[in-house]
Amino acid sequence: MKQSPIIGVTPLWDSERKSLWMLPDYLDGIKAAGGVTVILPIEMSEEDADRIIEACDGFLFTGGQDVASCPERDNPETLLLSKALQADKAILGICRGLQFLNVFLGGTLWQDLPTDHPSEIVHRQAKPYGNPTHKVTLSGELRVLLDKDILEVNTLHHQAIKDLANGLTPMAVAPDGIIEAVRMENKRFVWAVQWHPEYMFTTDKNSMKIFKYFVNFAVAYWKESPR
């Protein structure tokens, strides 16, 4: 029996070079939390997706291009997310991953925050990306996990949730009203955050808690459903 859960990680796409790439921070965060990572293909048939779903215990949907602007990512991730939800696998979305989950379930996005939702909060910070730049108010399971009401987060996005999809519950909100974390109701573990814990987990225990909580649900899945 395998000793660590396998986490499939959606790749990033370089349209100029027509190539896949990956930020190691995503992989390092999962590894530090006890998971084994597999970078997923960007092209897959339905049969390929079925085999991937069977092989992986959880899935990390990464940041990157705007939703609905990159079919090279949107199409395979739509197929993958649909099957992962059907199989009730553990899912964590980060940045684009949160936005993608919301759109997949029928929600909408602010297309450009500075234009569509002006705020005193700068949601796209400069380097170093591991530094927190604004606060969010926590609720629900995320508040319970972190045992605090207010969390300082980093930020690197220009799109955000506008209309929340049915089935999603907010777990963190910025002072300007932007939803910064959600969970999906009636699922074992489907969480998504707008900030980037992969840049913070080495110095921030709260970011590490999120990765560990996610991996623990993947552990529970393969222990209950050994293959």
DAUR-V734607 format. One record per residue. N is the residue number from 1. RES is the residue in three letters. SS is DSSP state (H for helix, E for strand, - for the rest). PSI is psi in radians with two decimals (* if undefined). Layout:
n = [N	N]
res = [RES	RES]
ss = [SS	SS]
psi = [PSI	PSI]
This chain:
n = [1	2	3	4	5	6	7	8	9	10	11	12	13	14	15	16	17	18	19	20	21	22	23	24	25	26	27	28	29	30	31	32	33	34	35	36	37	38	39	40	41	42	43	44	45	46	47	48	49	50	51	52	53	54	55	56	57	58	59	60	61	62	63	64	65	66	67	68	69	70	71	72	73	74	75	76	77	78	79	80	81	82	83	84	85	86	87	88	89	90	91	92	93	94	95	96	97	98	99	100	101	102	103	104	105	106	107	108	109	110	111	112	113	114	115	116	117	118	119	120	121	122	123	124	125	126	127	128	129	130	131	132	133	134	135	136	137	138	139	140	141	142	143	144	145	146	147	148	149	150	151	152	153	154	155	156	157	158	159	160	161	162	163	164	165	166	167	168	169	170	171	172	173	174	175	176	177	178	179	180	181	182	183	184	185	186	187	188	189	190	191	192	193	194	195	196	197	198	199	200	201	202	203	204	205	206	207	208	209	210	211	212	213	214	215	216	217	218	219	220	221	222	223	224	225	226	227]
res = [MET	LYS	GLN	SER	PRO	ILE	ILE	GLY	VAL	THR	PRO	LEU	TRP	ASP	SER	GLU	ARG	LYS	SER	LEU	TRP	MET	LEU	PRO	ASP	TYR	LEU	ASP	GLY	ILE	LYS	ALA	ALA	GLY	GLY	VAL	THR	VAL	ILE	LEU	PRO	ILE	GLU	MET	SER	GLU	GLU	ASP	ALA	ASP	ARG	ILE	ILE	GLU	ALA	CYS	ASP	GLY	PHE	LEU	PHE	THR	GLY	GLY	GLN	ASP	VAL	ALA	SER	CYS	PRO	GLU	ARG	ASP	ASN	PRO	GLU	THR	LEU	LEU	LEU	SER	LYS	ALA	LEU	GLN	ALA	ASP	LYS	ALA	ILE	LEU	GLY	ILE	CYS	ARG	GLY	LEU	GLN	PHE	LEU	ASN	VAL	PHE	LEU	GLY	GLY	THR	LEU	TRP	GLN	ASP	LEU	PRO	THR	ASP	HIS	PRO	SER	GLU	ILE	VAL	HIS	ARG	GLN	ALA	LYS	PRO	TYR	GLY	ASN	PRO	THR	HIS	LYS	VAL	THR	LEU	SER	GLY	GLU	LEU	ARG	VAL	LEU	LEU	ASP	LYS	ASP	ILE	LEU	GLU	VAL	ASN	THR	LEU	HIS	HIS	GLN	ALA	ILE	LYS	ASP	LEU	ALA	ASN	GLY	LEU	THR	PRO	MET	ALA	VAL	ALA	PRO	ASP	GLY	ILE	ILE	GLU	ALA	VAL	ARG	MET	GLU	ASN	LYS	ARG	PHE	VAL	TRP	ALA	VAL	GLN	TRP	HIS	PRO	GLU	TYR	MET	PHE	THR	THR	ASP	LYS	ASN	SER	MET	LYS	ILE	PHE	LYS	TYR	PHE	VAL	ASN	PHE	ALA	VAL	ALA	TYR	TRP	LYS	GLU	SER	PRO	ARG]
ss = [-	-	-	-	-	E	E	E	E	-	-	E	E	E	-	-	-	-	E	E	E	-	-	H	H	H	H	H	H	H	H	H	-	-	-	E	E	E	E	-	-	-	-	-	-	H	H	H	H	H	H	H	H	H	H	-	-	E	E	E	E	-	-	-	-	-	-	-	-	-	H	H	H	H	H	H	H	H	H	H	H	H	H	H	H	H	-	-	-	E	E	E	E	E	-	H	H	H	H	H	H	H	H	H	-	-	-	-	E	E	-	-	H	H	H	H	-	-	-	-	-	-	-	E	-	-	-	-	-	-	-	-	-	E	E	E	E	E	-	H	H	H	H	H	H	H	-	-	-	E	E	E	E	-	-	E	-	-	-	E	E	-	-	-	-	-	-	E	E	E	E	E	E	E	-	-	-	-	E	E	E	E	E	E	-	-	-	-	-	E	E	E	E	-	-	-	H	H	H	-	-	-	-	-	H	H	H	H	H	H	H	H	H	H	H	H	H	H	H	H	H	H	H	H	-	-	-]
psi = [2.39	2.64	-0.31	2.55	2.59	2.19	2.05	2.28	2.18	2.35	2.82	2.78	2.22	1.81	-0.53	-0.75	-0.12	0.87	2.71	2.66	3.00	2.42	2.12	-0.33	-0.68	-0.83	-0.70	-0.67	-0.75	-0.77	-0.77	-0.46	-0.06	0.17	2.86	2.24	2.55	2.14	2.18	2.76	2.79	-0.25	2.34	2.47	3.02	-0.63	-0.71	-0.79	-0.69	-0.74	-0.66	-0.76	-0.72	-0.63	-0.49	2.59	-0.32	2.92	2.35	2.07	2.03	3.11	-3.06	-2.46	2.73	2.49	2.43	0.25	-0.12	1.51	-0.44	-0.50	-0.75	-0.75	-0.93	-0.59	-0.55	-0.81	-0.80	-0.79	-0.71	-0.80	-0.61	-0.67	-0.71	-0.65	-0.08	0.71	2.72	2.32	2.30	2.21	2.46	2.22	-1.83	-0.60	-0.66	-0.79	-0.70	-0.76	-0.77	-0.78	-0.72	-0.64	0.08	0.09	3.09	2.95	2.57	2.19	-0.54	1.85	-0.81	-0.56	-0.80	-0.41	1.17	2.51	2.73	-0.33	2.25	1.95	0.03	1.63	2.86	2.94	2.69	2.38	-0.25	-0.10	2.29	2.53	-0.31	2.97	2.71	2.63	2.21	2.70	2.97	-2.53	-0.54	-0.68	-0.71	-0.79	-0.82	-0.21	0.83	2.79	-0.55	2.38	2.38	2.28	2.80	3.07	2.35	1.18	2.75	-0.22	2.82	2.90	2.26	-1.18	2.10	2.34	2.58	2.40	-0.21	2.48	2.24	2.52	-0.11	2.42	2.36	2.83	-0.40	0.16	-0.08	2.25	2.19	-0.17	2.53	2.82	2.69	2.25	2.66	0.44	2.67	-0.96	1.83	1.76	2.71	2.49	2.57	-0.47	-3.01	1.46	-0.37	-0.42	-0.18	-0.23	-0.42	-0.38	-0.19	1.99	-0.48	-0.68	-0.70	-0.64	-0.67	-0.81	-0.76	-0.67	-0.76	-0.88	-0.63	-0.62	-0.58	-0.68	-0.81	-0.63	-0.90	-0.42	-0.61	-0.40	1.15	2.52	*]
